Amino acid sequence: MASLTKDFKKRSAWLNNRASCIFPIFIGEFYDTHLVFQNYWDWKNNLKKVFCVLRLRNSNGESVLNTVIEIQNHNEIKISNLIDDKELINRGTVEVEIISPENLGYPFPAILAFYVTEKQKSVVHAAGRILNSNEAFNNGKWKESNFSTTLKKDFSPFISLFYGQYVKDKSQIKIVFKNYDDNSSLLEKTHQLNPLPFGSEVLYIKKLLSDEELSSLKNLKVFIVFETDIKGIFGRFVVGNLHLPTNQHFTTHSFQYINPESQDRISPSKGECSTFIPIFNKKPLIAKITSFPTNIKENLELKISKGKIGETLKSTNEFIHIQTGGDNASVFEYKLDQDDFLKLESFTDAPSRINANYNFSLENSLHSTDLATGFKAKTYPPKSNHWGSSILEKGWNTIVFIRNLNHSNNSNEATCSFEAYNEKEIIEKKITVKSESCDIIEIGYRDFKKSSNSYFSWKLRTSQTTLEVFWVSYNSDTGAICAEHSF
């Protein structure tokens, strides 16, 4: 595995005329899949000749629909509206291809998939894709993990796999159930796959396990590591938990399992931390951060700084420790239920990659969010543009969290320009985020006067490069909630 530093250097030299992503499709009488994105190719990079192609395939890989989408400033596509016979593709995939004669650079497009039922919504950003023709196909082994699982009565964890042009006749997936408390293996299950060119499979864990195997995991907190061999793809997979009574898929994406003996580490410089992660919350939300022990083995000491939303952080002179990987390491969790903001930072050598998930919920939520992100090693490149899309429906509100932090604890105050928009109107806001602080923008259905859309797009621009942005949309009446980081 290449180091994080080398990976970022490679990105700056990428030349791609095709960017793509692939999502599982779940559609039926009471549930649907929606794609939402904005034309950032235009406003961010001034690319005028950009084309969008949607390819819908059933689970056997057979083409159901190929269509060109005219890219608007704000785009939302309801998959069920594209096909008349829903039975053709109750399960399958949608591949989004962005094509341009100009250099797109990054081979992933910034696209969100929302999975919706009558009262609930979940979201995941572009994660997996079929490789471009200019990429080597030699790496086909994927060992993935880092998502919350629940085996409660009404839920089943799931793993959504997809295949490219090249498949193996005999292919398997190995699923290992790990104990939250000590990272021990509780159960291993091998399942025979049925790979077909451009096909897909959704594995529902409860269907794979016998009653005896399920009973052995009963009342235990577990997470999953799965391993398979699929060539011709970039294997980040949509995963999560299915709510069986409503067919609501609560989604996130997998992260790679890292060899605990790997040496991809980052060292601090004088006056700088090596890596950090923020934790933030605004009531009525409840926030929890989760990090699974699937990284390089390290007993990491983290210094805690704390403040309120909108205030500059102050050191608490307190430390906590997490075991980031290896034997006897437990899952790290930290919870906030007040309007607080924390920064956890390491001043020693640390793994370059440390996964983390933000789990936001309300008191009445059926399921929390599972926003996949990670610690910020000091090798991350600077960024001044941030954008995304959020929910615009009656009863829904969105909180946009903007954290302004660097590795020296001396970030500059950031003046930010924020625009939220859809097909009919633009809402503009200004916000100044203090050094070493986190502030919020709240926006909701009542702020838009002319909209018939289900979603809105937004962008935030600033001259400072020390910001990171996250959004949480929620409905207090139903407890529905979903969240993502910005692009």
N, C-alpha and C positions, 0 to 999 in steps of 0.2 A: 504494500500500500504506500502510495506517495505521501510525502509530508504535506501538512496543511499549507505551509509556506510555498512549496513548489506548486501546489494546486492553484493558488491564487496567481502566481506568476504566469502559469500556462493560460489562464483565462484572458489575460490582457492581450494575448497574441492570437486568440481564436478567430478563425475566418469561417463563417457559416452563412449560407443562403437559405437554410431551412432550420427552423426551430419547431419542436413538436412536443406533445405530451399525450398521455393516454389515461383515461379514467374508466372505471367500471360503470355500467349503466344499470340503474334499478328504476323501472317504471311499471306502474300498474294503476288500478282504479283510484287508489288513495295515496299514491306516492309517485315521486318524479325526481329527475336529475336535471339541474339547471347549471349552465355554464355562464360565468360572468367575467368580463374583462373590459379594459379601456384601451384607447388608442395611444398608448405611451410611446409607440414607435415614432409617432408624429411629434408630440410635444416634447419628448425627452431627447430624441436623436435626429429629428427632422427627416425621417425616412418617409417618403411620400408613396413609393411603389411597394406596398405591402399587401399580400393577399392571404386570405384565410380559407382553408379547405377543411370541412368536417367529413370524417369517414366513420360511419356506423357499421359495426360488425356484430353478428351474433356470436355466441360462445364457441361455435365451431369455426370461426374465422371467416365465415361467408359474408360478403358485402351486402348490407341492407340499404345503405344510402351513401352516396358521395355528393356533396353539395358545396358550392362556393358561397361564403358569407361575406357580404359587403361590410367592411369594418366601419363602425360609427365611433363617435367620441366615447359613448358609453354603450356597451353591448350586453344583452342578456338573452340567452337561448334556452328555451324549455324543450328538452329532448322529446317529450311526448307530443309536442306540436309539429314535429318534423315527419312523423310517420303515422299513417292511418291505422295499420294493423299492429297493435301493441304486442301481440303474441309473437311477432317476428323477432322481437328483441327485448323480451322481458329481462333477459340477462345477456350481457355482451359488453362491448367497449365502444367508447367514442374516442377517436384519435383526432386531435386538433393539429393541423399543420399550418405554420406561418411561413410563407415563402416570399422572398424578395430578391431582385437582382443586386441589391446593395447588401453590405455586410451586416447581418443581424447580431454577430458576435456570439452571445450566450445561446446555446442550442435549446434552452427551455423558454417557452413563452410564459408571461406572467398571467396565468389564468386560474380562476377558482371554480371548483365544482361544489355546488350545494346539493345536499340530499335532503329532500323535504317530504314530510307527511302533513296531515291536517293541522297538527299543533306543534310539531317539532322541526328543527332544522339542524343540520350539521354541515361542516365545510372542510375542504382540504385543498391546498394549492397543488399545482402541477408538480408531480413527484417522479414518475417513471416515464420512459419513452423508448421507442424503437430507434436504434442508432442510425445516424446519417451514413451515407455511402463513403464519406471520407474518414470514417472512424474505424479503428481496429475492432474486430469481433472476437478477439482471442480470450477475453475475460468473461466467462459465463457463470462463475460460481458466486452465489449470493448468500450471505449469512446475515440475517436481519433480525431486528428486535426493537426495543424501546417504545412500546406502547402499552397503555393500561388495558387490562383484561378483567372481565368479571364473569363468573360462572353462576351468578344468582339465577333464581328460578326462571325469570322472564328474559334472560339475556344469553346470547352465545357469542363468544369472540369469533372473528372471521379474518381471513387472509384472502385478498384478491390478487390472483396471479394473471399475467398476460404473457403472450409469446410473440416472437418476431417471425421472420421468414424461415429460420432454421430451427428445427426441433429434433430432439432425440427420441428414438422409438420407445426406449424404456427410461423413464424419468421418475424420480421420487422426490418427495419432500420429507425431511426429518424435522419434527417439532419436539422441542424440549421444554417442559414446564419447570420453571425455576421458582424457588422459594424466596419471597420478599426478604425474609429475615437473615438468611445466610448464603444466598446465591447457590444453594445446593440443587441438584437435579432431582426432581420428584418423580418425573415420568417422561419417558421417551416414546414417541409414536412415529412410525414410518408409514407413509401413505403413497400409494401408486398414483401417479398423475396421468392425465390423458392429453398430452400436448399436441396441438394441431397448429399448422402455420397461421399466424395472426389470430389464433384462438385465445380463449381465456377460461379461467376456472375461479369460482369463489368457494373457498373451503370454510364451512361452518364447523367450528371445533366440536360442538356437542354431538354433531352427526358422525364425527370421526372416532369418538371415544365410546367404549362399551360402558354399560351401567357400572361395572366394577371399577373401571378406570375413573369415571366421574366421581364415584363414591370416595376413591382414594384422595381426591383433591378437594373434597367437600370441606367447607369452613376454613380453607387455607387461602392466603393471599398469594397469588402466583403471577408471574409474567412469562412471556413466551420468547424463545429464540428459535428461529426456523432457518433451514438451510436447504438450498436447491441449486440446480444447474440449468440455466436458461441462457442461450447464446443470442447475440444480436440485439440486446436490449440494455438500457441502464435500469438496474433493478432496485428502484425504490418503489414500494408497493403500497397501495391503499389498504389500510387495515383498521380494525376497531372492534366495535361490539354492536350486534344486532339486537334490537328490542323486538322480541318475537311477536307479541300481540299486535303491534302496529306496523311491523316491517320497516321501522326506522333504523337506518344504518348510521351509527355514530362513528365518524371517521377521523382518521389522522393518516400520516404516512410512516412507514418504517424507517429506521436508521440502521446503518451497518453495525454489526457486532465487531468490535475491535479486539485483536489479539492482546490479552493482558500483558504479554511480555514485549510488545512493540516498544520502540524507542522514539516515537514521534512526540517530542516534548518541546516546550517553550520555556525559556529562562527569563526571569525579570531583569530589567536594567535598573540602574541606580535611580531611586525615587519613583519607580514604576512597578505596578503589579504585573504578573505574567498573564493572568486571566481573571475575569470577573463575570458575575451574572446579577442582574437586577431582579427584584421581586416587588410588585406594586399591586395596589388594590384600591377600589373606590366602592363604598357601599351603594346599593344593596348587594354587590358582588362579594363572593368569598373566593379568595385566591389560594392556590396551593401549587408549589413547584415540586416536581418529581424528577429524580435522576436515577436511572437504572445502572447497576454495576456491570456495565458491558463495555467498559473502556480500558485503557492502560491501567495496570495495577498501581495505585498510589493512595497513601493515606494523606489526604489533602487538608491542610489547615486553612480556614477561611476567616478573614477578619470581617466583622459586621459593622457597617455604618447604617444609620437609620434617620429618617425624617418623615414628616407628613407630606402628602401630595402638595406640590407647589413650594416646598421649603428645601433649602440646601441641606444636604446630608451632613451628619456629624458622627464621628467615631464613637462607638459604644465601649471601646476597649474590651470587647468580648470576641471570642473565637468559637467556631464550631468545626468539627472534623467530618469529612465524608470519605468513605472508601470507594474509589471510583471504579474498581474492577478487581478481579481475582477471587480466590477462594475466601469464604467467610465474610464477604462483603454484603452489606444490606442495602436495600433501596433507600435512598435519601429523600425525605419529604419535609417540607416547611410550609406552614399555613399562615395566612393573614386574613383577618375578618374585619379590620378597621381600615381607615383611609391612610394607610402607611406605605412607605417606600423604603426598601432595603437594598444595599449593595453588598454582595459577598465577594471578597477578592483574595487571591492568593499572592503572596510575596516570595514564594519559593518556586522551584521548577515544577511544572505541571503538565499533564497531558495536553497536547494541542487541541484535541477534540474531546469534549465532555458533553454528552447528550443531556438534554433537559426538556421537560414538558410542563407547560402552564395549564393547570386544571382550574378553570373558573366555573363557578356554579352559583345558583341562588338557593335559598332555603327550600324551595319547592321544585328544584330541577329534577327531572327524571334521570339525567346523566350529565356529567360535567363535560366541559371541553377537554380536548387533548391536543393542545397546540405544540407541535414539535419544533424545538429550537435547540440552543446549546449555549454553553459558556462562550464568552468573547475573548479569545486569545489576542494578544497585541498585534498579531500579524494580519488581522482583518483589514481590508482596504477601506479608505475613507469613502463616505457616501453622503450626498447632499440632497438627493431626490428620493422621496418615499411615496408610495401610492398603493391603493388597494380598492376594494369594493365592500359594501356592507348592506345590511337589510333595510329596506324602506317599506314597511307595512304598518298598518294601524296597530298600536300596542307595543311596537318595538322601539327600542332606543339603542344608540351606539355610543360607547366611550372609546375615544382614541387616546391611548397612553403614549406620551412622548418623553423618553428618558434622554438626558443630556449628560453623558459620562465619558471620561477617558481613563487611560491606565495610569495617569499621573495625578488624578484627583484635582485637576485644575482646568477643566474644560471652560471655554468661553461662553458667555451668555448668548443664547441663540434666538434671533428674531425670525419667526416662521410665518410664511404665507400659506394658507390652507384654502382649498377649493373643494366643495362637494357639488356634484352635478349629475344630471341625467339628460334625457333627450330634450327637456323643455326649460330647464332653469339651472342657474349657477348660484351657489351660496358661498360667499367669501368671508373668511375670518382671519384675524391676526392673533398671534400668541407669542409671547416671549417666555422662553424656558430658561430659568436661572442655571448658572453653573452648578454641576453636580446635584441635579434635582430631577424630578419627574413631574410633568403637568399633564392636564387632560383637555380635550375638546369633547363636548357632548353634543350630539346631533341626532335628530329623530324625525319621525313621520310628520310632526307638527311644523317642522322647519321648512318643509317643501309645500308649496301652495298649488302647484299645477300637475303633480305627478300622478301617473297611472302605473308607474313601474313598481316592481317588487324589490328592486335593489338600486343603489346609487354608487357612483364611483367617486373617489376623492384622491387628491394629491397634496403633498406638503413639500414646500421648497424652502431652503435656508442656505446661507453662505457657510454655516458651520458644518463640520463633517463628523461630529461626535454624537449624533442622534441615532436612536433606534425607535421604531414605531410599531405598536401593536394595537389591534382593535378587538373589541368585544361587543357583540350585538345580543340583546336579551329582551325577553317579554316577561314582565313581572307577574302577569296574571297566570300564564301557563307554565312558567319556569323554564321555557325553552331558551337555549343559549348556544352561541357558537362564537369562535374567535380564531384569529390568525395573526401572524406577523405581516408587516407590509412587505412589498416587493422593493 
